[in-house]
Amino acid sequence: MTVTERETIPRTVDAVAEHVFETVVASGETMAMALGHRLGWYAALAGGEPTTAAQLAEATGTHERYCREWLEQQAASGMLDVAAPSSDTDRRFVLPPPVAEVMTNADSLAYLAPLARMFATAARDYELVAAAARTGGGVSWEAHGADMRESQADANRPAFLTLMADWLSSMPDVVERLRAPGARIADVGSGYGWSSVAMARAFPGARVDCFEVDAESVVAARAIAEDEGVADRVTVSEVDIAAALPEQRYALVTAFECIHDMPDPVGVLTAMREMAGNDGTVLVMDERTADELTAPAEIYERFLYGVSLFVCLPDGLSTPGSVGTGTVMRAPVLRGYAQAAGFSDIEVLDVDNDFFRFYRLLR
């Protein structure tokens, strides 16, 4: 199924019951994917060799009985092939190459294993969200721990590193400025910094200043910049730009998939406008949502609501006074934030992407 196809649920008791049951089954399969990713089971099978439960357990330092149950579950769900269907103890399983691509190739645009880990983490913290929903409070990214931060970073990494140059090519005038030696870029809400690394690679003469409010993400981003060989041009600061506006002015100020998380998006966009000075450009990348609610919605929008309900909205509401945007930030909502921040309008850039939309904020 593509992200643009729509599913409908016939309004009969049997059809609704079937839909609910299939959804519950899919939830269990998501948890099993997350477990296989976390314990290295997919990675151990990625070579394509037929493997028994005992071999998988030995290779990963895990327990054979759990390995056997997981292997059988994965075969039952269609993720693994059974190479030698004999007894329980010597049955061999094979990870097909397409499944290996999606579940183990961290450089592939098809890499979706981090999403399973994200939803498994959200399921683990379900009671925190339930408690927040009773009071109007929130659940911060910090409360979810490293699993949530890492899964978000890992999910976006392939697209940033592979597609960033193409995305920015939709603004030829900006690209020309960024090619000049000493060009400055500000990356707001940079997380683990993969967007910053990608821009540093795309423009070898440019410097990128990252601004992030999460302390653990700042530590991770600095280590990644060092490992990727761009630490001399990528600096990472733990700063809330809405509260402490940097003095530097930039040719490009970006916010990749983070404005919808922010408790004060107008304050952040106001700061970004100031950071761009008179000549710089402000670019926002966020989810490719419909302009208004459609019920039933397309599958990607349904995915976004799942993320919003259990991750992004609780995070936004964890700060007192938050506007509580949520993941499903539609273009008219962003336009309202931008105009309140002093921009005249937003321009949707001509970027072909199923998941993200790119907005140039106009003065």
BELUR-V815492 format. One record per helix or strand of 3 or more residues. SS is the DSSP state (hx for helix, st for strand). FROM is the first residue (numbers start at 0). LEN is the number of residues. If there is no record, write none. Layout:
SS,FROM,LEN  SS,FROM,LEN
This chain:
hx,12,26  hx,40,5  hx,52,8  hx,63,13  st,79,5  st,91,4  hx,96,8  hx,112,12  hx,125,10  hx,140,4  hx,145,23  hx,171,7  st,183,5  hx,193,9  st,206,6  hx,214,13  st,233,5  st,251,5  hx,258,3  hx,264,11  st,280,7  hx,298,18  hx,330,10  st,344,4  st,355,7
